[in-house]
Amino acid sequence: MLVVCRCMSDGKFQQAVGIALECRRLDKLEQAISKRNVANILDELIKGDKVDTLLAYQVAFDLFENEYQPFLLNVRDSLPDPQTTSSSKMVVEGTVTSSIENDSSVGNVETSAANSPLTGAGVLLDGTAGRQAAEDTTSTTEHGSSSSQELSVYADRMVKLKGILSGETPIHLALQFLYGRNRSDLLTLKTIKQSVEMRNSVCHSATIYANALMHAGTTVDTFLRENLDWLSRATNWAKFSATAGLGVIHRGHLQQGRSLMAPYLPQNGGSGGGSPYSEGGALYALGLIHANHGEGIKQFLLESLRNTNNEVIQHGACLGLGLAALGTADEEVYEDIKSVLYTDSAVAGEAAGIAMGLLMVGTASEKAGEMLAYAHDTQHEKIIRGLAIGIALVVYGREEEADTLIEQMTRDQDPILRYGGMYALALAYRGTANNSAIRRLLHFAVSDVSDDVRRAAVLALGFVLCSEPEQTPRIVSLLSESYNAHVRYGAALAVGISCAGSGSSEAVSLLEPLTSDAVDFVRQGALMSMAMVLMQTTEARDPHVGTFRRQLEKIVLDKHEDTMSKMGAILAYGILDAGGRNVSIMLQSRTGHDRAMAVVGMAIFTQFWYWYPLIYFISLSFAPTAFIGLNHELKMPKFEFISDIRPSIFSYPPPTAPPSTSSNIKLPMAVLSTSARAKARAKKEVDSKASAGKPLPREVNTNLSSDSSGSTEGTEKDLTTTTRDGDAMEVDTGPEKKATNAEPSSEVLSNPARVVPLQEKYIKFPEGCRFAPVKKTPSGFVMLRDLDPLEPVELVSTNAPSTGLPSSNVGATVPANSMPVDDEPAPPEPFVYVP
């Protein structure tokens, strides 16, 4: 490996990376990458022209989409501080100023020499030197001012770059998009609420979950405020979940997150005297708001955890801390969470185990051994399960490096730890489609004695195959027909996880029979998985969408339906229309890398089998399906581009039609017995006269034409016969009317626009467009080159989301362009009434 070392010493890092890859030396590859950090490349790019700066911003946005917080923070902290840059600027200006002051004596020498009677050559020489020094001083001043301007531009670019890497800029832009383009259908929620029985707490909570998912990231909480009396029926843990749901709705509201949840939070870091379920849910909500970007809220959550002994508040604080400090491996936070674990409280300990895994996700830390040891010591199944999932998170993405720990867990006598071993195998080999991992999971799926382990083994296939979703239905097709209901449930979830948002026809065909399975929880899993697959799929592209929505409506309205399947249908509504119908589940970024937070969120979401509040973790896998074009100032310019496909293929689904007040159904007409006898006599008379060949009376003929069931067919035959006769009268119907409602073959979109993943390949920029994208695949956050920079730029005006929780008597905060609950007709035109 001397060649690699030689390349690195010569600064040829690309050659070093290539040689290390060919030789399969991961240690040298890591060494080459660490010596040539991404921060250095970004720093060099923003020192260049505008095109280089746009490229630096685009790289930063693509890194952000991968959602690996430790790496992003490392790159951000490796960049120079803009304040240091400003201070260096002042040093340069001070040097220039002092040089001018020191050289001012030169001008005085020249003036005194001109007035002196001594006009020798030496004095003239000194004057010449003075003039030259003055000219040098002037050029130095001009150079100093230009360098000062360059430093100011550099500092401004550095601030913008760090804003992207920290997540502030992209999160704010996504929040504006989801708020302004919200298309949630409140009438659907209203229908669900009215169909849920008051005594059914499971469906009541499911409706709250569905509302949170439907409005994830939109900051629109209209449904909750309009149904406060209905919402107040939530008690204990249902109240915990209802409060935590606000975190999903306001996710990404980093600046006002704490003020939004202030009415529910513990005061002064401790208990505020309110309900511990509301306070614990509020701490959980803070974690959801600041998920993966919790630098500003981590200390408050830590103090709240330290200042309480209530297990419910500890439960919420642990989940919130794990989300806010995701993957940071913060030792201080870890020790505090571990102290909660060692209290051996079942409720708080379960959340502590999950939080430890969230904190150490992907680190393969030795602390996994401590967690496994405590799992063997405790007697609480909830704590063991929390630790098992936490250990699986610790080995996230480590592949062969995690095999020793996986083998230890899968051979354990405790089925809960074997259950965790299935998730460890799934997360360690996520998106790799590794044959060895698939083989081991299939082995446990058919051989383990525990139904929980078998269900987890089949479900885990969805994570391993999430990069190749087309293979999943084929691999689990036989398992979906298993006699074991838990295996069928796992097959349904595996397809839903790997094929989420794809609209795969193979996945739909596999899930369709499972939605009418004989076992209620299998139907529940199949309905939720079908919703995942059909996210942002229109009926014009797949007719199954309309059929599935009608099936959900039938299940929700059926009072005799099982609670489990009804819960699955309600949650399916929330998933299907998630994020105001502007998000989709994406386990991989647009650049092909796995989104760590999305995969982790989906893995913990599947634990709702044991604990319903974990349903909210699915919101971590949501990603806005948006095209957001930005210029070099990170502003959105107004321009149009083309979606080269019929609009109906990727359009929003139509709103739910309100129930009509009048019914058009024709009711059966009552027939008197005397009328029936009269018709019978008339028919006998017709039959007798027809046999005699006599003409029928006019009255009888009229009655027959109106009452006889076959009269319509006879009339149609007569019309057909008449038109065939040559003497029949011809009716001039005019020229054939052409179809005026033909759908166009393309659509013009304006920046920013909703662009679903399958639509990205149809996006084109028209000829003569002022802006051109920096990257080849224009999707997500796209930096734009201005091809006509001398012309003024018109920017997009955005709707800012509300900055606080309104009181209960305030009207709706739905933006003006969002979908109304009822589409009312326009008022009539003014008129003059004449009696």
Beta strands, then each sheet from edge to edge (+ up, - down):
strand 1: 583-585
strand 2: 622-624
strand 3: 626-630
strand 4: 640-643
strand 5: 747-750
strand 6: 753-754
strand 7: 763-764
strand 8: 771-773
strand 9: 780-786
sheet 1: 1+ 2-
sheet 2: 6+ 3- 9- 8+
sheet 3: 5+ 4- 7+
end
